[in-house]
Amino acid sequence: MKDIFFCPEESNFYSNCLENFVLRDCRNSESVVEFGSGDGSPVINSLLKNKFDGLIQGFELNTSAWKAANLTIDEYNLANKYMIHNSCLFKSSKPKAKYLVANPPYLPAPDPDIYMPLLFGGTDGATVTNELLSLDYDNVLVLVSSFSNPKSTINQAKDNGYLVKSFMVLPLKFGYYSSEPKVKNYIEYLRRNQMAFYSGDYYFLAGVLFQKQQECTVDLSNELAQVMTSL
């Protein structure tokens, strides 16, 4: 769903999270599903730097981004490791996989009539992220924004049987799309209602690995909540 509009810092951060929390933890020919592959650059960059013998199946609605991704996949001969479908994961047959990974759209707004509608994450910004946590994959890696009702995502994860296994945090400055007056004003509204957390022009973006309780031996949910609500 997020297409070629990743900011460079966000794209690199997503790539680092993929490497540290997924690819380096895969011991066998694991299967991975990706929601919203965009132009594929975060996964492609990660695959070029890491030994991975499994298959990543991506889902991307934006046809331009999907075409761009496939051109790069072919250029680097990665078709046996990375395959992207021009369709919606929520409407698919849900491929079996050990991991679900995503940098989901997380911009909050009263409606999707914003500069970049594909980045609309629901009225609190967490709608798509929380829906991904309902797909019942054993491991879910998602990027979570501190201005997109992060507490609801942590609670949704717990309700669906997940604990926080690992996370890393990146401070980011509000960009072009998050600074749109309609969006920024709505984020301020969410802040007054304890659903958004930021300081000045900065917010936190966390890469979070949620894991099903029966497999997870550690739970960093409280620590994540403290960090994401500290601004």
N, C-alpha and C positions, 0 to 999 in steps of 0.2 A: 504494500500500500504506500509506504514511503518510497518515492522513486529517486530521481537524480538530484533531489534537493537536500541531501545530507550536507551538513556543514563539515569541513575537513576535520575539526577536532572531534566531532561526534562520530564520524565515520571511523577515524583511527581508534577511538575509544571502544567502539563496538567491536572492531577487529581484535583489539587487545583482550577484551572480555571473551570473545570466541576462542582465542588461543589458550588463555589461561584456565578457563572454566570448562571448556568442551574438548577442543582438539587434542590438547596435551593429556587429557584424561581418558581418551579413547584407546583402549588396549587392543581391541579386535576390529573387525570390519563393521563398525557401528553405523547405524542409520540415523540421520539427523533431518528434521523438518524445519524449514525456515518460513516464517510468515513475513510478507512484505520485503522481498529481496532487493527491490530497487534496481540499480544498475549492476548489482552484484559485487561491487568493488570491495566491501569489507571482507566477504567470504573469500573472494579470489585472492586478495592480499594475504589472508591468513593461510590459505592452502599453499601458496607459493613459498611460505616460510616454515611450514610444518609438515611432518610426515603424517599423512592421514590416508588410511586404506579403505575407508567406508564411502558412503554416498550421502550427499546432502541434497535433498529435494526442496527447492524453493517454490514459493507461490507469489506471483506479482500481477496485480490487476492492470497496471499502467503499461500499455503496449509499447510505447516508446522506450521505457526503461527496460522492459523485457527483451526487446530487440538489441539494445545496447549491451545488456548483460551477456546475451548469447554470442555476440560478436567477440567479446573479450574472452569468454569461456573457450571459444574455438581457437582464438589466437594463442592461448596458453595451453592448449590441448588438455583441458580439464573436464571434458564432457563425461568422462568415466567417473568423476568424483562430484560434479556439481551439475544438477539438472533443474531448470526453472520452468514451472508451468505458468502459462498466461491465464491464471484463474484465481479464484478466492479459496483459501484454505477452509474457511467456515462452510463453504458449499461443496467441498470435496469429500471423498471417501475416507479422509484422515489416514494417511499412510502410517504404518507402524514404525516407530522410531524410539531410540533411547532418549533423545533430546528434542525439544522444541526450542527454537531460538528466534528472537525477533527484536528489532528496534521499532516498536509499534508507534503509530501516530499518537501524539500526546498533547497537542495544543487544545486547551479548554476554550470554549466560546459558547454563547447562548444558542448558536445554530451554525451550520457549516458554511454559511456565506462569508468566508474569509479569503484573504489573499491566496492561500493555497489550501483548498478544501480537502485534498488528500492527507493533509497533516492534522485534520480535525479528529480529536480523540474523545469526542463526546462532551457533554456539558461540564464535566469535571476533569476532563483530560484523561481519565483512567479507564474509560469504558472498554476500549479495545483490549488494553492490557489485562483487565480483569476477565474478559471473555476468553482470552488465551489460557488463563489459569483454570478454565472449566473444561478444557479438552482432554484432561486426564493423562497427559504424558508424564512419565516418571520424573523427568528433569525438565525444568523450564528456565531458560536464560532470557531475561528481558531487560531493557533499559527503562528505568523508572525516574520520572522527573519530580523534583521537590515541589513544583507548582501545580502538579496534577493529582492532587488528593492521594498522596503516597500511603497514608494510613489506611485508606480503603483497600488498596492493593495488598498490603500486608495482612489485613483482616480477611480479605477474599482468599488469599493463599491458605491461611489457617483453616478457613471453613472448608476448603477443598482438599485438606489433608497434606499441605506442604509446610515445610520448615525452610528457613533461610540457611543454606549451606555456606555460601560465600558471597561477598560483594566487594566492589571497589567503587570509588566515588570520584567524579570529575566536576570541579566548579566551572560553570560556563556563563558567559555574558549573554543577556537577551539579544537575540539576533533579529533579522529583518521581519520574519514571520511572527515571532513571539512579541515583537514591539509594535505590531499593528495596533492602533488605538483601541479598536473593538476587543482585541484579544487581551491586551495589557490591562485595560480597565476591568475586564471580567476576571482576570487573575487577581487583581486587587480586591474585587468582591469576594472571591474565594478565600483570599487571605484573611479578610475580616471575619470569615466564618470558619477559620481554622482548617481550611482545606487546601491552602497553598502556602508555601514557605519560600521566601527569598529575601535577599538583602540588597537594597539599591538596585543595580542592574545585573546582579548575579543570582544564579540558582544552582542547585546541585543536580547532577545526572548520575544515577547509580546503575551499574551493571550488576544485576542480582541473579544468582543461581538458586532457584527454588527446587527443593527435592522432596519427594514423597516421604512421609514420616517413617515408614517402615525401613527405609534405606538410609536415612539421615542420622548421623551420630552426634551432630551439633546443631544448635539453633541460634542463629544470630538475629532473630526477628527484632528483639528489643534494641539491640545495638543499631540495627538499620533504622528503626523508627526514631531513635535519638538523633542520629546524624541527619536524617531527612527533614526533621522538624526543628533543627537548631538555628536556622536562618530567620 
